[in-house]
Amino acid sequence: TAWYDNPYYIVNERINNKDYDLFNTNISLSYDISSKLSLLFRSGYDHYTSINENRRSIGDSSERMGYYAINEYSGASFSNDFIINSNFKWNKFLFSGMLGLSSYWYKDTYINSNTRGGISVPGFYSLNASIERPNVSKSMYQKAIYSGYGKLGFSWNSAIFIEMTGRNDWSSTLPSSSRSYFYPSTSVSILPTSFYNPLDNLLDF
C-alpha cells in the first residue's frame, strides 16, 4: 500500500526519456558607404525538435495497469533585419539616425499521445498496446511579424541629449483592421557636470 516503489524499479521500469535537437545559424553583413553612413543586414534561423517518452510498467504504484506516452514538439523560427545607420557632427552638435526593416516568423507543432486504461502486453510500450482507444491530439501555432522602425538622436557638447524613436508592427495573428500598431518614444537627458567644472568635486559622471 506504500506510495513509492523500490529504487531498482524506479531506475529500470519508470522511464522518462527526452531527446532534444537544436540547429541554429546566423549571418551578418555590414558595409560602410562612407564614414557617416553604413548598412547592416543580419539573418537567423532556428530549428528544434523535442521527443518525450514516459513508461510505467504494469504494477506501478501510480499506474497499476501500466502506461505509455510519447509527445513530440517541433518548430522553427526565421528572422531578418536591414538597418541603415548614420552619424553627422558639426561643431558641438552631433546628429545620429537609424532606419530599419525587420521580419520574424515562427511555427510550432505539438503532437501529444498516451495510452488509456493501461497496456495490454507487459513490457510492450506502444500506443498499439493501449487497452482503450489512446488519446492523440495535435496543435499548431504560427505567426509572422513585419516591422519598420527608426531613431533620431541629437546631442550638444556631450551635455544635452534628445532621442526620438518610432516603430510600426504588422502582425499576422490580428484582424486586418487592427494588425498594424505604432509606438513612439522620446527621451531627454542632461549631464550637469558638462556645464560647470567645479561640480566635478561634488558630482562624478
N, C-alpha and C positions, 0 to 999 in steps of 0.2 A: 504493500500500500504506500510505500515511500514515493515521493515525487521525483526523486533523482535516480539515475542509472549508474552502474559501476563504470569506472574510468575506461576500462578496456572497451566497453560497449560504446561509450561516447566517442572515442577516437576512431573506431572501426565501423560503426553502424549508424551513427548520427552525423551525416556528412553535409557540410555547407561549402560548396566549391564555387569559386569565382574566377573567370578568365576575363582579363581586361586588355584590350589592344587599343593603342592610340598612335595615330600618324599625324604629324603636322609639319607644315613647311611655310616659309615666307620669303618674300623677295622685296628689296628696297632699291630704288634707283633715284639718284639726285643729279641735277645739272645746274650749274651756275651760269646763267645768261650773262650776268655782269656782277660787279662787286655789290650791287644794290638789289639784284633780282635773282631769285632761284626757283627751281621747280623740284617737286618731290612726288614720287609715285611709290606706293607700297601696297602689297597684296599678301594675304594669308589664307591658308586652307587647313582645316582640321577634319579628321575622320576618326570616329571612335566606335568601338563595339564592346559590349559587356554581356557575358552569359553567366547566369547564376543557376546552380543546381542545388536542390535540397533533397536529402534522402533520409527517411526514417524506416527502419525495418519493422516487420511485424513484431508486436510485443513492446514497442516503445512506450514509455510512461505517458507521453503526450499524445501519441497516435497509435492506439492499440492495434489497429488493423494495417498499419504501415502507411507511408505517404511518399509521394514523389512530386516535385515541382521543377519546372525549367522556365526561366524568364530571360528574355533577350532584349537588350536595349542597344540601339544603334543610331548613329546620327552623323551629321556633317555640318560644317559652317564655312562660309566664304566671305571675306571682307576685302574692300578696296578703298584706297584714299588717293586723291590727286590734289596737291596743295601748291599754291603759289605764294611765296614769301617775298617781302620787300622791306628795305630799310633805307631811309634817307636822312642825312644830317646836314643842318645848315646853322652855322654859328653855334648857339647854345641850344638849338632846337633839334629834337630827334623824332622822326616820324617812322612808324612801322605799320605794316599792313599784311593781312593774310586772307586769301580766298581759298575755299576748298570744296570738293565734292566727295561724297563717300557713299558706299553701298554695303549693306550687310544682309546676309541670307543664312537661314539655318533650317534644318529639317531633322526631327527626331521621331523615331518609331519604337513603340513598345509592344512586345508580344508576351503575354503572361498566360501560363497554363499550369494546372495541377490536378492530381487525382482526387476523386471523391469516393468516400466510403471505404477507403483502403486500397490495397493492392492484392490482386488475385493469386499471384505466384510469388512465394517468398524469394527474395534476392533478385527479382527481375524488376528493375526500376525503369519504367516506361509508362507513358500515357496510355498505351495499349493494355496495360495491366490494371487500369482503374476498374474497380468493381462497378461503380456507377459511371454515367457519362462524365468525362472530365470537363473541368472548367477551362475555357480558352477565350481569350479576349485580345483585341488588338486596338491600339490607338496611335494616331499620328499627329504631330504638331509641326507647322511650317509657317515661317514668317520672313518677310523681306522689308527692309527699311532703306529708303534713299534720302540723302541729306545734302543740303547746301549750307555753307556757313562762312562766316567772315569775322575778322577782327581788325579794328583800327586803333592804334596807340599813338599817344603824343606825350612828350616829356620836355621839360625846360630845365636846363642847368643841373640835370640829375637830382632835381629837388621836387618838382611837381610832375605828377604822372596822371594821365587820364586814359582810360581804356573803354572801348565800346565793342560789344560782340553781338552777333545775331546768328541764329541757326533756325533752319526750317527742315522739318522731317515729313516724309510721306510714308505711312505705314500700310502694309497690305492687309492687316487684320482689322482695320477700321472701315466703316462705311465710306463710300466715295465722297459723300457730302462733308465728312469731317476727318478724313485721313491725313489732311495737311495741317500742321500746327507749328507755330513760330514762337520762339522765346528769346528775348534780348537781355542784355545786361550792361550795366555801366558801373565803373569804379573810379574813384579819385583817391590819390594818396599824396601826402606831403611829408618831406623829411625836414624837420625844424633845424637840425644841425647844419644843413646846407646854406642857411641864411645868416647865421650868427656864430662865428667860430668859438667865442668864449663858452658857448653852451657845451662844447666838447668836454669841458671839465665836469659837467653835470650829467650830460646825456651821451651815451655812446650810440653807435649806429644801430 
